[in-house]
Amino acid sequence: MELGWFWLTVMVVVAGSLVSLARRKKMKRLPPGPKGVPILGHLHMLGKNPHQDLHRIAKDHGPIMYMQFGFVPNIVVSSPEAAELFLKTHDLVFASRPPHQAAKYISWDQRNLSFGAYGPYWRNMRKLCTLELLSTLKINSFQPMRREELRLFVESLKGAAGERVAVDLSDKVASLTAEMSCRMVFGKKYDDQDIDERGFKKVIQEGMKLAAVPNLGDYFPFLGVLDLQGLTRKMKALAKVFDDFFEKVIEDHVGAGDHGETKDIVDTMMSIMQSGECEFQFDRRHVKAIMLDMLAASMDTAAASVDWILSELLRNPAVMEKVKKELEQVVGLKRMVEESDLDRLEYLNMVVKETYRLHPVAPLLIPHYAREESTVDGYNIPKESRIIVNTYAIGRDPNAWTDPEKFLPERFVGSDIDVRGQHFQLLPFGSGRRGCPGIQLGLIQVRLIVSQLVHCFDWQLPNDMPPKELNMDEDFSLVVTRANPLMAIPSFRLQN
Ligand code: HEM
């Protein structure tokens, strides 16, 4: 009899433990994901284009997926519904950025906006940038500068049109956006060699690459000091290049005094710093970190967007014709496009959306970071997970889009879907608290450059290449560019 009580007690204890274990397991249910390997986790599954690899893997494991990169837990988000949960429903939990070696070394210890951790400093800085540097008033104040740069750009292409030679459009557009960004941020153009013998574009692109390549120091923090990939060395060297150059820019501004009506971004930040009225610490390091943010965020994003839009137009001549027809009707062939025309170019706006659907230039956004443990859609999301929103996968989700692989701007006729972060099936600028604060400026630049190029010139692929043979391979970085430059032959089409 006594033995019976003993076994009964054992069974109750075991059953109780199993139930509580099961409950705990249920509470801690991580999202599904592929099988990993010891130490690396799933790092070995990422190749040259991680957004494409993650898209492929998510097809087997679902829209909320768990992957371990070294010691770091990652949640990969690949559908509009899942993106809404992370960027809207639980936005506050995921509004931070993970610790990041590149931002630590290159962006003055993560003092910039893009990689700044969520907290009072980031909130204040974001408010300052939105109100002082990226307001409609400020953006409009640079309109004459944009017009002037575009005129010079069209003139330089007219030369190539006269000779009927192919131009490297990728390079030309990158130079144009670099010059526009320099004038907006610094108030003037600097010579390429003022920053480094490689010039602006190359230096900024190197920063983007260093920020995007999988860095063992981010995934195995104890390995950071060993610098096995040689990345820290490169980052420190690049940080010095930026610091020396930005110090020179600040000195130039201090020496020049007041710039009158159109204050560039450095002027505005310097006057905030000198006024001493800022509610938070704001010294030269902050001015330099924001300078780099504004430059890096506006140069490559706009250039890559224009590149992908023109590539799709060249691959789809019928769409190109429709854009031209619309421009003829709205603008006419006697003048160039003005910013005030942009809102009437409805078909062009559909082309822009359709290109961003297939080619979001920041396909994985910038990683978000779980500030606390939480439960999303029944899954446990551990504190300090990185949240990777794959907008490349979302734009190709067959549940959200009919014929997702086809380039069809007409799909937006009568649709209210836009790119401003309210429609989670199309997120080229992100959404929520960390969504892009430069969206208004970015869209003006992109639509203006594309419409000008299509309006002023007819474009032909070199060597009579059939449109569908145009190579569309991608080169992954924080901003995904074409793997090969876009070459095309212009002929001028305006009447004067
Ligand atoms: C066409 C051009 C642009 C595209 C496609 C673009 C896209 C993006 C994306 C996808 C993000 C990340 C959102 C997230 O992580 O949730 C972002 C963040 C950001 N963008 Fe843009 N962007 C563009 C232009 C600009 C411009 C012109 C500026 C400013 C001059 C700018 C400044 C920023 C900043 C500061 C952030 C970080 C915001 C934060 O973390 O709080 N962007 N952008």
Boltz pocket constraint, residues with backbone or C-beta under 6 A from the ligand:
constraints:
  - pocket:
      binder: B
      contacts: [[A, 113], [A, 114], [A, 115], [A, 116], [A, 126], [A, 134], [A, 293], [A, 294], [A, 295], [A, 297], [A, 298], [A, 301], [A, 302], [A, 305], [A, 361], [A, 362], [A, 365], [A, 366], [A, 367], [A, 368], [A, 427], [A, 428], [A, 429], [A, 430], [A, 431], [A, 433], [A, 434], [A, 435], [A, 436], [A, 437], [A, 438], [A, 439], [A, 441], [A, 442], [A, 443], [A, 446]]
      max_distance: 6.0
